[in-house]
Amino acid sequence: MFIMRRLDFMPELIYECAQPILESRDAELWYQHIAGGIGCGICIQMAVNNWKAKGEPLGVILPVALFILCGFEHCIADAFYYAWSAFEWRHLLQIFEVFIGNMIGAFIVLPSSVHSLPHFHL
């Protein structure tokens, strides 16, 4: 994204769209980033589980649509907004908070076979 930004690919239009999203992210507290990340992690992991189990596109589209409509946060999507707006170093911490939430949410809905992996003792 940074490379595309440097190529000046419609920078004014993208900046105008990304800046309000970034301002709303800046207004949130750290635990709100984690909570939004958990919601996203749950939705995306549900989409992955549905695809692996059935291979049907609708099982992927619905959880992704839910993630978008609910306004949940994804660390990679948020990195896009930060790249196209007035970046500050504290935004790296916000991306990390969302990343932690994404991982927690994904772990909540991992298939039960993953949760019950055998434990190895040395």
DADANOR-V998716 format. One record per residue. N is the residue number from 1. RES is the residue in one letter. PSI is psi in whole degrees, 0 to 359 (none if undefined). Layout:
n->N res->RES psi->PSI
n->N res->RES psi->PSI
This chain:
n->1 res->M psi->321
n->2 res->F psi->323
n->3 res->I psi->316
n->4 res->M psi->323
n->5 res->R psi->319
n->6 res->R psi->338
n->7 res->L psi->359
n->8 res->D psi->48
n->9 res->F psi->96
n->10 res->M psi->52
n->11 res->P psi->324
n->12 res->E psi->315
n->13 res->L psi->314
n->14 res->I psi->320
n->15 res->Y psi->316
n->16 res->E psi->327
n->17 res->C psi->323
n->18 res->A psi->328
n->19 res->Q psi->315
n->20 res->P psi->325
n->21 res->I psi->316
n->22 res->L psi->320
n->23 res->E psi->323
n->24 res->S psi->324
n->25 res->R psi->322
n->26 res->D psi->330
n->27 res->A psi->346
n->28 res->E psi->154
n->29 res->L psi->166
n->30 res->W psi->319
n->31 res->Y psi->337
n->32 res->Q psi->326
n->33 res->H psi->316
n->34 res->I psi->316
n->35 res->A psi->317
n->36 res->G psi->325
n->37 res->G psi->323
n->38 res->I psi->315
n->39 res->G psi->317
n->40 res->C psi->315
n->41 res->G psi->320
n->42 res->I psi->311
n->43 res->C psi->313
n->44 res->I psi->320
n->45 res->Q psi->325
n->46 res->M psi->319
n->47 res->A psi->316
n->48 res->V psi->314
n->49 res->N psi->317
n->50 res->N psi->319
n->51 res->W psi->317
n->52 res->K psi->324
n->53 res->A psi->319
n->54 res->K psi->335
n->55 res->G psi->22
n->56 res->E psi->132
n->57 res->P psi->325
n->58 res->L psi->326
n->59 res->G psi->343
n->60 res->V psi->318
n->61 res->I psi->317
n->62 res->L psi->311
n->63 res->P psi->325
n->64 res->V psi->319
n->65 res->A psi->320
n->66 res->L psi->317
n->67 res->F psi->316
n->68 res->I psi->312
n->69 res->L psi->326
n->70 res->C psi->346
n->71 res->G psi->24
n->72 res->F psi->161
n->73 res->E psi->137
n->74 res->H psi->134
n->75 res->C psi->323
n->76 res->I psi->318
n->77 res->A psi->319
n->78 res->D psi->324
n->79 res->A psi->326
n->80 res->F psi->314
n->81 res->Y psi->318
n->82 res->Y psi->323
n->83 res->A psi->329
n->84 res->W psi->7
n->85 res->S psi->193
n->86 res->A psi->92
n->87 res->F psi->138
n->88 res->E psi->154
n->89 res->W psi->332
n->90 res->R psi->343
n->91 res->H psi->332
n->92 res->L psi->322
n->93 res->L psi->319
n->94 res->Q psi->318
n->95 res->I psi->320
n->96 res->F psi->320
n->97 res->E psi->318
n->98 res->V psi->320
n->99 res->F psi->315
n->100 res->I psi->315
n->101 res->G psi->319
n->102 res->N psi->318
n->103 res->M psi->318
n->104 res->I psi->312
n->105 res->G psi->318
n->106 res->A psi->321
n->107 res->F psi->330
n->108 res->I psi->322
n->109 res->V psi->17
n->110 res->L psi->149
n->111 res->P psi->146
n->112 res->S psi->333
n->113 res->S psi->330
n->114 res->V psi->320
n->115 res->H psi->334
n->116 res->S psi->30
n->117 res->L psi->146
n->118 res->P psi->145
n->119 res->H psi->136
n->120 res->F psi->131
n->121 res->H psi->136
n->122 res->L psi->none
